[in-house]
Amino acid sequence: MEKRYQVFVSSTYIDLQTERQQVIQALMEMDCIPAGMELFPAADVEQWEFIKRIIDDCDYYLLIIGGRYGSISPEGISYTEMEYDYAVEKGLKVIALLHDEPGALPAKNVELEKEAQERLSSFREKVGNARLVKCWSRSDQLAGLVALSLSKTIKMYPAVGWVRADQGSSTELLLRINDLRDRNEALSIKNKALKEASVVEEDSDYSSGEETFQIGGRYQVEYNGGKRVWTSEATWNQILSLLGPHLFQYLNEKFANTQLAKSLLKAQGKSADDYYSKKIDDEVFQTIKIQLLALGYIDIKSLQQKSSNMAMFWIITEKGKRAVISLRTVKKSNA
């Protein structure tokens, strides 16, 4: 049975026309069906409803982010971000291609206003925090990235897809496929339970709970300014409470660092959104990682992020979830 997948291609348009052509060409060579708004932006309610119907019909969502945030909708965010949010809401698997040095792009292809730069930075951070992303610097890299990323995504998360009417599968075959999926899910749950049961339990050798740990890092006040040093003392419970909720889905280790730094700065009463390049010093952060692993609160998986690089992704364990729920839930006043 020959199945074809429909992929929605989302990006700003004027600055990424060449890149969109590269991506669409790659999708067509993979026998996929590219979809997207190629001729005009979504500028009114009627067109936005039409775009949502197109996304509803798609199997996967492919996002390209360059150096521009895009035109702003009446809701106060760009139409590209609206498309992304809607695709996530619908449960589509997202493939994100982020330019690794947007500041190096020509001036006509980048945001010059500080507010737009901050919106773009926030959007990039939201996308990067939620999923595996691929970075690109030249348009001729995109075809290979799309082929690699989409092939892996289809293999890991097969979608419904489209088939010719004369190639439709039989009811018997569909029942067998569903049975195999159910068995696979049951084995995955069992494997996860066994893995959680084998986690090293806390003992007196490990600092934990309300014991404190000294944390240090750096940030920039200006977009291109020099780095400043900051320090913070936090308990292990505070560290888990601040970072844990962001780990209920896989989070890139780089963004885990940024998120914890941002939360610690905010806990000090500083407006972390006013700072750039917020980061915990690497040696300190590696100690936090090993400690949370030893305490059984997180698990780490290595995934390929670029053709030559492997990235580390964090996920909270069942034990970690129980601890975060205990720390972050609102208790009754008489409890």
N, C-alpha and C positions, 0 to 999 in steps of 0.2 A: 504494500500500500504506500503510494507516494504522497507524502504529506508536505504541505507548504505552510510556513508560518508568516503571519503578518506582523510587521514591526513598525511602530510609530517612531519617527525621527523628530526629535524636538531640539530646538536651539533658537538663538537669535538669528535673524536671517541675513541682513545686509552684510555684516562682517564675516559671515561663515558660509557664503555661497559655495566657494570652492570645496570647503570641507564637507558640506552636505552632499555635493556631487560625488565626492570620493566614497562617502559612506553608503549612499544609495546604490552606486555602482557595485560596491562589495556585496550588499544585500541581494541584489539581482543575480550576481554570479553564484551566490549560495542558494539560489532558487527560492528566496524569500520574497515577500510582497511588501515593499516599502510604502509607508503612508505618512503624510504630514502636510502642513500647509505651506506649499512652495511658492504660491503666487501672491499671497496677501496675508497680513497679520490678522490675528483675531482681535477685532477692534470694537465689536458690539456684541450684545447679548445673543442675537440670533446666530452669529458665526461661532460664538463660544459653545453654544448648545450643539452645533454641528460638529465641532472638534471633539466634544465629549463623546458623541456617538461613534466617531471614528476610533477613538481610544478604546471604547467599549468593545469594538470588533477586533482589536489587536491582541496578539499573544504575548508580545514583549514590547518594552519601552526603551528606546535608546536616546540618551541625553548627551548633547555636545555642549560644553561650556568653554568659551574663549575668554575674551577680555571685556565683554560688555554684559550688562545686566539685562538690558532690553527695555522696551516701552512699558510704562506702568499702567496697570488696570485700575478701574474704579475702586477695587478692593485694597489698593495700595501696594500690590506686589506685581512683578512682571508677569506677562502672559506665559513665558517659558516656565516660571516657577509654578504658576497655576496648573499648567499641563502636568508638571512633575508631581505636584501634590495630588492631583486627581488620579494619576496612574498608580501612585502608592496606595491611595484610598481604595482603588478597585482591585488591588492585590496583584498587579502586573509585576513580573520580574524586571528589574531595572538594570540596564548596563549604562554606566556613566563614564564619559570620556572627558577628562579635565585637562585644560592646558596647564603644563607644569610651571610656566613662567609668563603669566599674562602681562606682567609689567614690561616684558621685552617685545611685545607686539607693537606694530606701528600705532602712532597716536590716534589715527582715525578708527582704529579697532579696539580702543580701550576707553574706559570711563575716566573722564577728567575731573568730575566733581567728586568731592569727598563722600557725600551721602551715597552716591551711586556706587562708589568703590566699596563702601561699607556694606551696602546691600548685596553686592556681588560676593564679597568675602563671606558674609553670613550664609548666603545660598550655597556656596562651595563647601562650607563647613557642614551645613546640614546634610548635603548629599554625601560627603565623605564620611561623616559619622555613622551613617545608616547602612553602608554597603561597601563592597569592594569596588574600587574605581581604577581606571586605567588612565595614565597620564600620556599626553602627546605634546610635541613641540612643533611638528611639521605636518602639513596636510597629507603628505604622502605616507605617513605612518598609520593613518586611520584605517585603511583597508585591511591591513594585517591585524590591527587591534580588534576590529569588528569581527573578523573571521575567527580569531582565537577566542574572544570573549563570548560571542554568541554560540559558537559550537559547544563550549563548556556549559553555558547556561542551559541550552537545549538538552544536553545530556543529563545534567543534574535536575532540571525542572522542566520535563517535557510538558508542553501545553497542548491545547485541543487541536489547533491548526486547522488547515483547510484541505479537503480532498475532493477530487472529482466525484460526482454522484455515482458514476459507474465503478468507482473503486472503494465504495463504502464498506467498512468491515461488518462482519456478521455479528448478530447478537451474542452468539456463543463465544466469539473471540473477545468481545468487549467484557463479558463476564469473567473470562480467564484473566484478562489484564487487571481488572479490578480486584480479583482474588489475590493476584501476585502483589499488587500494591498494598493491600491490607496486611498480607504476611510480612512484607518488607517494613511497614510501619510498626508492626508488633515487635519485630526483631530489633528495630532501632530503639524502641522504648525500653526493651529488656536490656540491650547493650548499654544504654545510658544509665539505667538503674545500677547495673553491675559496676560501671565506672565510678558512679558517685559513691557506692559502698566501699570502694577501695581507696578513697581519698584519705590522706594522712590526717589523723585527728589531732586537735590542738593538745599540747602538753606544756609543761613548765619551761621547756626550752625555747618556745616561741613567744615573742612579745605580741600581745593581742589586746582586744577589748579597750579599756580606758587607759592603757599605757600609751605614752606619747612618743612621737617621732618627729625629728627636726627635718623640715623640708625647705629647699631653696631653689630658686629659679631666676629667670630673666624675662623682661618684657620691654617693649618699646612704647614710648608715649606718642611719638610722631611716626607716620607711615614709613619714612625713610630715616628715622632718627637712630641715635645710639641706644644700646641695650642698657637697661637698669636692673639692678639686683633686688630681689625680694626674698623674704624668709617667712616661714610660717611653722608653727608647732601644732600638730594635730594628733588626735588619738586614732588608733586603728579603726575604731568604730566610726569616727567621723570620716575617715578616708573611704571606708566601704559605703557609708551612708551617702556621701557626695557622688561617688563614681558608680556605685552599684546599679542605680536605675537606668543608666545609659548602656549597661551591658546585657540587657535582656535580649538584645540581638547582637550579632557580631559587630565589634567596633575595632577599627584599625588602631594599632598600638600608638601611632603618632597622634591620632585624635584623642585617644584615651589620655595621653600626656596633656594635650591642650585642654581637654575638658576638666581634668582634675585641677590644673593650674588656674583655670578660669573660676572654678567653684571656690578654691581656697582664697583667691583674691577677693571674690565677692563676700566670703565669710569674714574677711578683714574689714569690710565696709567700703571697699574700693569698687568703683564701677568698671568691671573687667571689660565691658564693651567699648570703653574708651582707649583700650590698650591694644597693641599689635604684637604678634609673634610671642604670645604667652606660652611659656614652656618651663617645665621642671628640669633641673639639671639631670643629665642622662644617668650618672652613677646613682643619684638619689632615686630616680624613677625606676631603675633596674632593681634596686633593693625593695621598693614597694611591690614591684611585680613578683619577685621571688617570694616575698612574705605572704602575699595574697594567695599565691600558688600553694605554699606550704600549709597555710591555714585551710586550704580546700575551698576557697571562696570563688576562684576563677579557674577557667581552663583556657588554654591558648592553642590556636591552630595556625599553621604556616600555610599561606596560600600564595600562588604566583600573582604578582601585581603587574609586573612588566615582563617583557620577554626574557630579561636577564636577572630579575630581582624577585625575591620571596618576601612577602610582608607578613607580619605577625598580627593576628586578630584575636581579640579577647571576647570571652563569653562567660556569663555568670553561671555557676553550678547551682544545683538544687539546694545545697547547703548554703550557698551565698544568697540565694533568693530568700530562704527562710530568715537569714540574719538581716537582710535589708528590710524585709517586711516588718520584722520586730522593731527595727530602728526607725523606720520612716512612717509607720502607720500612726494615725491620731487615736490616742486612747481616750476612754471615758474619763470624765472629770473625777470620778470616785475610784478609779482603778489604782 
